[in-house]
Amino acid sequence: MKRALLALLLLSGCATGGYGHLPAVEQNDVHRIEAYLNGLQGLQAAFLQQGPDAGESAGRFSYIPGHLRLDYVAPHPMELVAGDGHLVLDDRATGAVTHLSLRHNPLGLLLKYPIRFDGDVQVTDVRHGDGSLQISVAQADNPSQGLLTIQFSDVKGQLGLIGLQGVDARQHHFGVELSAVQQGVAITPSVFTPPAG
């Protein structure tokens, strides 16, 4: 993450998008990630979230290309739906409904469809681990608006989404760790309809 944040700072004056600056092997990894994310028919998992307020929360994660839903069960019931350029959070404990634009939110980098990590997106880092792969991306024309790191398992060439790490323009950090991941799940599109309010 430190390397990705340094790359974000170095790119603050750069408006060039994409990943053509990366070595060929890493460019291939970016292509694999794009193909994987665009090809997901539906993914559901349990999630554990850290931050952005140093708290911990948990619940159910649902994703299809372009749309994300988090159903929180702890610390109290909440519903977050993101897609089509907007994020809506319904806090059932307080009755508050929050609307945010994804234009300047790191999650917006994941919720475009089709996903292409070029043009207005800058790949700042590609990193391999033991059976893992992660990519860090930012807005090419204004990387200070946030950084998103998308984490995958990478076993025998097969990718699987396992987590997200992000930092927004106000330097608020968040992390989402996935477990019990199920891919190829048929998810009704209405699941991604934002809550009213």
Wavefront OBJ file of the C-alpha trace (Angstrom):
o trace
v 0.000 0.000 0.000
v 2.877 2.415 0.763
v 4.305 1.844 -2.711
v 0.891 2.529 -4.251
v 0.468 5.742 -2.232
v 3.923 6.914 -3.325
v 2.968 6.217 -6.923
v -0.208 8.238 -6.384
v 1.818 11.223 -5.198
v 4.259 10.937 -8.082
v 1.373 10.903 -10.538
v -0.319 13.962 -9.071
v 0.864 16.118 -11.936
v 0.361 13.523 -14.647
v -2.781 13.307 -16.763
v -1.750 10.250 -18.782
v -4.063 7.304 -18.290
v -3.632 3.626 -18.738
v -0.910 1.104 -18.187
v 1.328 1.371 -21.255
v 4.173 2.417 -18.945
v 4.146 -0.999 -17.246
v 6.359 -3.951 -18.199
v 4.745 -6.392 -20.644
v 4.144 -9.015 -17.935
v 2.217 -6.526 -15.799
v 0.270 -5.267 -18.826
v -0.820 -8.864 -19.353
v -1.944 -9.008 -15.710
v -4.036 -5.869 -16.242
v -5.691 -7.489 -19.285
v -6.453 -10.603 -17.221
v -7.999 -8.491 -14.458
v -10.141 -6.505 -16.908
v -11.391 -9.723 -18.527
v -12.124 -11.314 -15.144
v -14.061 -8.347 -13.736
v -16.048 -7.759 -16.936
v -16.888 -11.458 -17.193
v -18.255 -11.944 -13.682
v -21.869 -13.071 -13.855
v -22.372 -12.434 -10.158
v -20.303 -12.674 -7.002
v -21.438 -12.942 -3.392
v -19.333 -13.223 -0.259
v -19.165 -12.449 3.418
v -17.205 -9.285 4.119
v -15.294 -7.696 6.955
v -14.695 -3.949 6.605
v -12.128 -1.782 8.360
v -12.535 1.987 8.362
v -12.917 4.642 7.263
v -13.652 5.637 10.888
v -11.361 2.987 12.439
v -14.428 0.862 13.145
v -15.097 -2.681 12.010
v -18.228 -3.851 10.259
v -19.407 -7.040 8.598
v -22.109 -8.358 6.347
v -22.878 -9.664 2.870
v -21.159 -8.449 -0.339
v -22.856 -8.699 -3.749
v -21.261 -7.622 -7.039
v -21.965 -7.687 -10.746
v -19.990 -5.597 -13.242
v -20.956 -1.980 -12.659
v -22.880 -2.557 -9.411
v -22.080 -3.291 -5.774
v -24.227 -3.920 -2.704
v -23.163 -4.285 0.919
v -25.723 -5.525 3.439
v -24.296 -4.739 6.872
v -25.266 -6.826 9.879
v -22.670 -5.415 12.288
v -22.321 -3.078 14.052
v -25.971 -2.511 13.009
v -28.138 -3.034 9.905
v -27.231 -0.796 6.955
v -27.581 -1.123 3.212
v -25.122 0.335 0.701
v -25.908 0.246 -3.012
v -23.491 1.681 -5.590
v -23.662 1.915 -9.370
v -24.648 4.212 -12.228
v -22.361 6.919 -10.824
v -23.995 7.059 -7.382
v -23.672 5.514 -3.930
v -26.595 5.360 -1.477
v -26.194 4.306 2.166
v -29.324 3.576 4.207
v -28.553 3.443 7.948
v -31.550 1.619 9.355
v -30.538 2.326 12.949
v -30.797 6.089 12.499
v -33.051 6.315 9.455
v -30.432 8.455 7.683
v -30.001 7.992 3.936
v -26.748 9.326 2.446
v -26.263 9.996 -1.285
v -22.762 10.359 -2.750
v -21.380 10.723 -6.241
v -18.931 8.031 -7.350
v -17.188 10.556 -9.572
v -14.669 11.437 -6.868
v -14.889 8.212 -4.856
v -12.347 5.383 -5.256
v -15.169 2.820 -5.604
v -16.173 4.563 -8.818
v -13.029 3.136 -10.425
v -14.431 -0.384 -9.915
v -18.016 0.403 -10.881
v -17.661 1.465 -14.497
v -18.802 -1.016 -17.118
v -17.068 -2.233 -19.057
v -14.012 -1.875 -16.861
v -10.992 -0.559 -18.732
v -7.909 0.527 -16.863
v -6.848 3.080 -19.469
v -8.061 6.437 -20.727
v -9.291 8.262 -17.630
v -7.889 5.586 -15.281
v -4.194 5.320 -14.369
v -2.714 2.025 -13.158
v -0.262 3.002 -10.429
v 0.874 -0.435 -9.256
v 0.626 -4.146 -10.044
v 1.896 -6.493 -7.380
v 2.249 -10.281 -7.131
v 2.217 -12.337 -3.945
v 2.140 -16.038 -3.180
v -1.063 -17.026 -4.976
v -2.243 -13.430 -5.138
v -2.339 -10.424 -7.445
v -3.365 -6.831 -6.820
v -3.771 -3.716 -8.917
v -3.898 -0.100 -7.747
v -5.729 2.500 -9.823
v -6.482 6.225 -9.652
v -8.142 8.863 -11.814
v -5.607 9.838 -14.463
v -6.481 13.536 -14.507
v -6.728 13.937 -10.728
v -5.125 11.046 -8.805
v -5.370 12.951 -5.534
v -9.117 12.200 -5.593
v -8.400 8.678 -4.379
v -6.676 5.370 -4.874
v -8.264 1.928 -5.113
v -6.372 -1.344 -4.729
v -8.267 -4.424 -5.933
v -7.009 -7.730 -4.541
v -7.312 -11.180 -6.106
v -6.353 -14.739 -5.429
v -4.352 -16.006 -8.407
v -4.074 -19.778 -8.422
v -3.064 -21.643 -11.589
v -3.991 -18.589 -13.633
v -7.506 -18.384 -12.177
v -8.402 -15.070 -10.551
v -10.819 -14.563 -7.688
v -11.785 -11.260 -6.059
v -10.784 -11.292 -2.377
v -10.629 -7.673 -1.238
v -10.541 -3.929 -1.752
v -8.373 -1.265 -0.154
v -8.903 2.422 -0.726
v -8.036 5.940 0.297
v -10.215 8.897 -0.659
v -9.405 12.557 -1.311
v -9.630 13.332 2.435
v -7.136 10.531 3.201
v -9.818 8.310 4.749
v -8.770 4.661 4.436
v -11.047 1.667 4.081
v -10.528 -2.026 3.540
v -12.946 -4.805 2.624
v -11.869 -8.421 3.045
v -13.994 -11.114 1.405
v -14.499 -14.706 2.537
v -16.740 -17.621 1.511
v -16.721 -16.188 -2.014
v -19.200 -17.638 -4.519
v -18.763 -16.773 -8.201
v -21.252 -17.256 -11.018
v -24.199 -16.510 -8.739
v -27.438 -15.421 -10.412
v -28.301 -12.102 -8.761
v -31.610 -10.394 -9.481
v -30.905 -6.912 -10.926
v -33.417 -5.328 -8.503
v -30.957 -6.119 -5.691
v -28.947 -3.156 -6.965
v -31.842 -0.691 -6.863
v -30.852 2.048 -4.385
v -32.969 2.373 -1.257
v -35.553 5.131 -1.317
v -34.857 8.282 0.678
l 1 2 3 4 5 6 7 8 9 10 11 12 13 14 15 16 17 18 19 20 21 22 23 24 25 26 27 28 29 30 31 32 33 34 35 36 37 38 39 40 41 42 43 44 45 46 47 48 49 50 51 52 53 54 55 56 57 58 59 60 61 62 63 64 65 66 67 68 69 70 71 72 73 74 75 76 77 78 79 80 81 82 83 84 85 86 87 88 89 90 91 92 93 94 95 96 97 98 99 100 101 102 103 104 105 106 107 108 109 110 111 112 113 114 115 116 117 118 119 120 121 122 123 124 125 126 127 128 129 130 131 132 133 134 135 136 137 138 139 140 141 142 143 144 145 146 147 148 149 150 151 152 153 154 155 156 157 158 159 160 161 162 163 164 165 166 167 168 169 170 171 172 173 174 175 176 177 178 179 180 181 182 183 184 185 186 187 188 189 190 191 192 193 194 195 196 197
